[in-house]
Amino acid sequence: MSQPEPDEAMVARVQASLQRQGMMATLGVELISVERGRVRMALRHDERFTQQHGFLHAGAVASVLDSACGYAAYSVMPPEASVLTVTYTVNLLAPAAGQRFTMTGQVVRAGRTLVVCRGEAFADGADRPFAAMQATMTALYDRPGMSG
């Protein structure tokens, strides 16, 4: 594994990768902050992404949590690595009611290949999450056509 890159380069790498994600662009996801091993993202309430009761759909919640965990893992990987999700479990603790949702991803433990992350989703600046995720990511090396 190569030496960690400077934080500015790692943040730029995460931002560039997020810009290539059509799903996150469709949802209108905003990157709030990137630190080594921790990412915060946000999205606004949008009726196109709600379920029948007007709450943010679980699929949208899971998608953004998955990306937050993925980018947290990516932030601790060397520049030559790509990251893909292996598995995740999401617990929906309360309805996703609000106008602005913040999703966090944090590395729990990182190895050379597998990275375990925890994700949490918050509504309107609340302290208690309405959803929690545990995710395992895998690092891929030397895969032609895959970067970021």
N, C-alpha and C positions, 0 to 999 in steps of 0.2 A: 504494500500500500504506500502510496507516495505521501509526502509531507502535506499537512493541511495548507490550503491556499489562504491568502489574506482575506479577511472578512468582506472587503468591498468586492472582490472577485467572486466570492461565493454568493453574495446577495445578487450581483448582476447575473450570475448563472441561473439562479432560481427565478428571477424576474423574466429572463429570456425564455426559459422553459414554460413558465405560466402563460406567456403571450402566445405560445404555440398550441395551447389547449382550447379547442373549440367549445367543449362543454362548459368550461369555466367562463369563457367569453359569453356564451349564450345565457348563462345564469347571471352575468354581470358581476362576477366576483372581483373583489378588490384585494390586493395584497397590502396588508397593514404594516406588518413588520416581519423581518427575518433576522434571526440570530442563529448561531451555530446550535443545532439541535432543537430549535423552537420556531414555529411559524404561526402567524395570526393572519386570518383572512376574514373578509366580511362580504355580506350581500344584503340588499334591501328587499323588503317585502315586495312581491310582484305576483299579481293574481294568476299569471300564466303558470306559476310554479306552486300552486296551492292544491290541496285536496278538497273534497266536497264540503268540508266544514270551514274552509277559509284559512286553515293553518298551512304553513309551509310544508310541502309534501316530504315524506320520509326519504324518498329517492333523492331529492335535492339536498336534504340534510346530509345523507350518507355520502353523496358525491363530493360535497365540499369538505366534509371531515376526512374522507379518503385522500383528497388532494393535500389538505393541510398536513396530514400524517406523512404522506409521500414526500412533500417538500421538506419537512423536518428531517426525514431520513436522508434525503438528497443533500441537505446542507452539511452533513457530517461525512459524506463520501468524497473521495478524490475526484478531481475534474474529469477523469477518463471514465468514470462509472455512470451508468444509467440506473434508474430505480423503477421497479414495478411492484404492484401489490401482489402478495401471495394470498393473504386472507384478511378478513376483518369481521368483527362482531360489533354491532351497534345496538345500544340500549336506548330506547326512546323513553325518557323519564317523565316527560310532560308534553303537552301540545306545543308545537313550535309557533307560538303566538307572539307577534311583535312587528316592528317596522324595520329594525336593523338587527341582523344576526351576525355574531362573531364566532368564528370557528378557530380553535387552536389545535395545533399538532405539536407533540413533544416527544423526543426520543427518550425511551425508558432504558433501552440497552442496545448498543450497536456493536456488531461484529463485522468481519470483513465482508460477509455475504448477506446475513440476515440482520434486520433492524426491527426491533419491537418498539411501537409507538403508542401513545395514548392521545386521543382526541376528545375535545369537549366543545359543545355548542351552547352559546348564551344568547339570550334575546334582550335587546334594549338595555345593555349594560348591566344586566343582573349578575349577582355573584354566584347563583346556583345554576348549574348547567341543565338544559332540557334534554340533552342527549350526550351519551358518552360512547367512545369507540376504543377498541383495542385492535391494532393492526400490525401485521407483520409484512415488511417490505423486503424485497431481495435486490441486491446490487448485481448488475450485469456488467461484465467487462469485455472489451474487444468484440462487440457485436456490430458488424457493418450496418450502416444506415440508422443506428440508434445513438442519439446523443440527448442528454437531458431528460 
